[in-house]
């Protein structure tokens, strides 16, 4: 497999590069803490091996035939299969990855692996939550704004009268500001 065609990175190469970046970029680990302990199977450190395994993955034919303009409707995922098989979700490999629809991935990506606390400032009502998208729907908030408030690297931590905190493993509040 080639990494470029006519000077443009191939889909396979772009995907491989994004996966490695998610797992090994120090900047990415700071802004997306759920990737801190995620690794890529040693076999997939080699681009050719990655390309050999792609056709074996569930949904590959959908991904390869996805000719949508702009953002693909079929995306790469490791979390759903790991959850179904009850295996370590912290590794990208031919045993843990699959291609899914963008809608499935959006729903899954709302589950960041972190625990959050939101406080409604008008009455100090507190809610603990794990899925940003479900929390947003429940209270009629904009998901993208809630996601921004829940990021470690953002200065904004309030949205429409709610203040957001990340709760770490020791259940201590970590103000995102």
C-alpha positions as a LaTeX table, in Angstrom:
\begin{tabular}{lrrr}
\hline
Residue & $x$ (\AA) & $y$ (\AA) & $z$ (\AA) \\
\hline
Unk1 & 0.00 & 0.00 & 0.00 \\
Unk2 & 1.13 & 3.49 & $-0.77$ \\
Unk3 & 0.97 & 6.37 & 1.66 \\
Unk4 & 0.36 & 8.94 & $-1.12$ \\
Unk5 & $-1.28$ & 9.04 & $-4.52$ \\
Unk6 & $-0.53$ & 12.01 & $-6.77$ \\
Unk7 & 1.04 & 13.79 & $-3.78$ \\
Unk8 & $-2.07$ & 13.40 & $-1.60$ \\
Unk9 & $-2.11$ & 11.10 & 1.46 \\
Unk10 & $-4.28$ & 8.03 & 0.92 \\
Unk11 & $-7.30$ & 7.38 & 3.14 \\
Unk12 & $-5.44$ & 4.48 & 4.74 \\
Unk13 & $-2.41$ & 6.60 & 5.52 \\
Unk14 & $-4.51$ & 9.46 & 6.91 \\
Unk15 & $-6.38$ & 7.02 & 9.16 \\
Unk16 & $-3.16$ & 5.35 & 10.34 \\
Unk17 & $-1.60$ & 8.73 & 11.08 \\
Unk18 & $-4.65$ & 9.91 & 13.08 \\
Unk19 & $-4.66$ & 6.73 & 15.18 \\
Unk20 & $-0.96$ & 7.07 & 16.03 \\
Unk21 & $-1.42$ & 10.76 & 16.80 \\
Unk22 & $-4.30$ & 10.05 & 19.20 \\
Unk23 & $-2.15$ & 7.65 & 21.17 \\
Unk24 & 1.31 & 9.16 & 21.09 \\
Unk25 & 0.98 & 12.92 & 20.75 \\
Unk26 & 1.76 & 14.61 & 24.07 \\
Unk27 & $-0.44$ & 17.56 & 23.08 \\
Unk28 & $-3.36$ & 15.23 & 22.35 \\
Unk29 & $-2.92$ & 13.47 & 25.70 \\
Unk30 & $-3.16$ & 16.82 & 27.49 \\
Unk31 & $-6.30$ & 17.94 & 25.67 \\
Unk32 & $-7.97$ & 14.51 & 25.53 \\
Unk33 & $-7.18$ & 12.74 & 28.80 \\
Unk34 & $-9.10$ & 9.61 & 27.82 \\
Unk35 & $-6.24$ & 8.82 & 25.39 \\
Unk36 & $-3.50$ & 8.99 & 28.04 \\
Unk37 & $-3.19$ & 5.22 & 28.40 \\
Unk38 & $-4.32$ & 4.20 & 24.91 \\
Unk39 & $-1.79$ & 2.44 & 22.71 \\
Unk40 & $-1.56$ & 1.03 & 19.21 \\
Unk41 & $-0.81$ & $-2.67$ & 18.80 \\
Unk42 & 2.87 & $-3.07$ & 17.94 \\
Unk43 & 1.91 & $-4.71$ & 14.63 \\
Unk44 & 0.14 & $-1.52$ & 13.59 \\
Unk45 & 3.20 & 0.63 & 14.13 \\
Unk46 & 4.05 & $-0.56$ & 10.61 \\
Unk47 & 1.84 & 1.06 & 7.95 \\
Unk48 & 1.90 & $-2.01$ & 5.68 \\
Unk49 & 0.66 & $-4.27$ & 8.48 \\
Unk50 & $-2.10$ & $-1.78$ & 9.25 \\
Unk51 & $-3.19$ & $-1.84$ & 5.60 \\
Unk52 & $-3.16$ & $-5.65$ & 5.50 \\
Unk53 & $-5.48$ & $-5.83$ & 8.51 \\
Unk54 & $-7.97$ & $-3.13$ & 7.48 \\
Unk55 & $-9.97$ & $-5.33$ & 5.07 \\
Unk56 & $-10.48$ & $-7.85$ & 7.88 \\
Unk57 & $-12.31$ & $-5.32$ & 10.07 \\
Unk58 & $-16.07$ & $-5.17$ & 10.40 \\
Unk59 & $-17.52$ & $-2.39$ & 8.24 \\
Unk60 & $-14.43$ & $-2.02$ & 6.04 \\
Unk61 & $-16.38$ & $-2.36$ & 2.79 \\
Unk62 & $-18.74$ & 0.41 & 3.96 \\
Unk63 & $-15.76$ & 2.66 & 4.71 \\
Unk64 & $-13.95$ & 1.95 & 1.47 \\
Unk65 & $-17.16$ & 2.58 & $-0.52$ \\
Unk66 & $-18.08$ & 5.75 & 1.40 \\
Unk67 & $-17.83$ & 8.40 & $-1.28$ \\
Unk68 & $-19.54$ & 11.16 & 0.68 \\
Unk69 & $-18.23$ & 14.66 & 0.15 \\
Unk70 & $-16.21$ & 16.11 & 3.00 \\
Unk71 & $-16.41$ & 14.19 & 6.27 \\
Unk72 & $-16.91$ & 10.45 & 5.87 \\
Unk73 & $-20.12$ & 8.89 & 7.09 \\
Unk74 & $-18.22$ & 5.75 & 8.12 \\
Unk75 & $-15.67$ & 6.14 & 10.91 \\
Unk76 & $-13.03$ & 4.09 & 12.75 \\
Unk77 & $-13.78$ & 2.95 & 16.29 \\
Unk78 & $-12.26$ & 0.78 & 19.01 \\
Unk79 & $-14.70$ & 1.35 & 21.87 \\
Unk80 & $-17.88$ & $-0.41$ & 20.72 \\
Unk81 & $-16.23$ & $-3.73$ & 19.90 \\
Unk82 & $-14.21$ & $-3.67$ & 23.11 \\
Unk83 & $-17.37$ & $-3.00$ & 25.10 \\
Unk84 & $-19.24$ & $-5.85$ & 23.37 \\
Unk85 & $-16.39$ & $-8.32$ & 23.90 \\
Unk86 & $-15.54$ & $-7.00$ & 27.38 \\
Unk87 & $-11.89$ & $-6.48$ & 26.47 \\
Unk88 & $-9.38$ & $-3.69$ & 27.14 \\
Unk89 & $-10.60$ & $-0.53$ & 25.36 \\
Unk90 & $-7.15$ & 1.02 & 25.59 \\
Unk91 & $-5.63$ & $-0.56$ & 22.48 \\
Unk92 & $-6.09$ & $-0.08$ & 18.77 \\
Unk93 & $-5.67$ & $-3.46$ & 17.05 \\
Unk94 & $-7.23$ & $-5.76$ & 14.48 \\
Unk95 & $-9.10$ & $-7.45$ & 17.36 \\
Unk96 & $-10.52$ & $-4.25$ & 18.84 \\
Unk97 & $-11.34$ & $-1.99$ & 15.89 \\
Unk98 & $-14.20$ & $-1.71$ & 13.43 \\
Unk99 & $-15.84$ & 0.79 & 11.11 \\
Unk100 & $-19.17$ & 2.28 & 12.22 \\
Unk101 & $-21.52$ & 4.99 & 11.08 \\
Unk102 & $-20.91$ & 8.57 & 12.08 \\
Unk103 & $-24.14$ & 8.53 & 14.13 \\
Unk104 & $-22.98$ & 5.48 & 16.10 \\
Unk105 & $-19.59$ & 7.07 & 16.67 \\
Unk106 & $-21.09$ & 10.37 & 17.85 \\
Unk107 & $-23.20$ & 8.54 & 20.41 \\
Unk108 & $-20.23$ & 6.47 & 21.54 \\
Unk109 & $-17.82$ & 9.42 & 21.63 \\
Unk110 & $-20.05$ & 11.18 & 24.13 \\
Unk111 & $-18.85$ & 8.54 & 26.58 \\
Unk112 & $-15.41$ & 9.91 & 27.36 \\
Unk113 & $-14.54$ & 7.56 & 30.19 \\
Unk114 & $-14.51$ & 10.49 & 32.60 \\
Unk115 & $-17.02$ & 11.42 & 35.26 \\
Unk116 & $-18.44$ & 14.93 & 35.33 \\
Unk117 & $-20.41$ & 17.02 & 37.79 \\
Unk118 & $-22.64$ & 19.87 & 36.73 \\
Unk119 & $-24.10$ & 22.44 & 39.10 \\
Unk120 & $-27.09$ & 24.52 & 38.04 \\
Unk121 & $-26.20$ & 27.93 & 39.43 \\
Unk122 & $-29.80$ & 29.12 & 39.91 \\
Unk123 & $-30.62$ & 26.52 & 42.58 \\
Unk124 & $-27.32$ & 24.64 & 43.20 \\
Unk125 & $-28.83$ & 21.42 & 41.82 \\
Unk126 & $-26.01$ & 18.92 & 41.18 \\
Unk127 & $-25.91$ & 16.13 & 38.62 \\
Unk128 & $-23.18$ & 13.54 & 38.12 \\
Unk129 & $-22.94$ & 12.27 & 34.53 \\
Unk130 & $-20.74$ & 10.24 & 32.19 \\
Unk131 & $-22.26$ & 10.87 & 28.75 \\
Unk132 & $-22.07$ & 14.52 & 27.65 \\
Unk133 & $-24.61$ & 14.07 & 24.83 \\
Unk134 & $-27.26$ & 12.49 & 27.09 \\
Unk135 & $-26.75$ & 15.17 & 29.74 \\
Unk136 & $-27.10$ & 17.90 & 27.09 \\
Unk137 & $-30.34$ & 16.40 & 25.76 \\
Unk138 & $-31.79$ & 15.94 & 29.25 \\
Unk139 & $-31.39$ & 19.62 & 30.11 \\
Unk140 & $-31.85$ & 21.17 & 26.65 \\
Unk141 & $-28.24$ & 22.32 & 26.35 \\
Unk142 & $-26.03$ & 22.51 & 23.28 \\
Unk143 & $-23.83$ & 19.42 & 23.22 \\
Unk144 & $-20.85$ & 21.18 & 21.66 \\
Unk145 & $-20.90$ & 23.82 & 24.40 \\
Unk146 & $-21.15$ & 21.20 & 27.15 \\
Unk147 & $-18.26$ & 19.28 & 25.54 \\
Unk148 & $-16.19$ & 22.49 & 25.46 \\
Unk149 & $-16.93$ & 23.10 & 29.14 \\
Unk150 & $-15.85$ & 19.55 & 29.99 \\
Unk151 & $-12.46$ & 19.76 & 28.30 \\
Unk152 & $-9.40$ & 20.11 & 30.51 \\
Unk153 & $-7.70$ & 22.63 & 28.22 \\
Unk154 & $-10.62$ & 25.08 & 27.97 \\
Unk155 & $-11.00$ & 28.28 & 29.94 \\
Unk156 & $-14.81$ & 28.17 & 29.69 \\
Unk157 & $-16.58$ & 26.02 & 32.25 \\
Unk158 & $-20.09$ & 27.48 & 32.30 \\
Unk159 & $-22.96$ & 27.20 & 29.83 \\
Unk160 & $-26.53$ & 28.48 & 30.17 \\
Unk161 & $-26.40$ & 28.68 & 33.95 \\
Unk162 & $-24.51$ & 25.42 & 34.54 \\
Unk163 & $-20.96$ & 25.07 & 35.86 \\
Unk164 & $-19.02$ & 21.93 & 34.95 \\
Unk165 & $-16.34$ & 19.95 & 36.76 \\
Unk166 & $-14.35$ & 16.85 & 35.90 \\
Unk167 & $-14.28$ & 14.33 & 38.71 \\
Unk168 & $-11.09$ & 12.27 & 38.67 \\
Unk169 & $-10.60$ & 8.70 & 39.84 \\
Unk170 & $-10.34$ & 9.70 & 43.47 \\
Unk171 & $-13.69$ & 11.50 & 43.12 \\
Unk172 & $-12.11$ & 14.87 & 43.74 \\
Unk173 & $-13.51$ & 17.80 & 41.83 \\
Unk174 & $-11.18$ & 19.29 & 39.27 \\
Unk175 & $-12.34$ & 22.73 & 38.16 \\
Unk176 & $-11.72$ & 22.90 & 34.44 \\
Unk177 & $-10.71$ & 26.58 & 34.63 \\
\hline
\end{tabular}
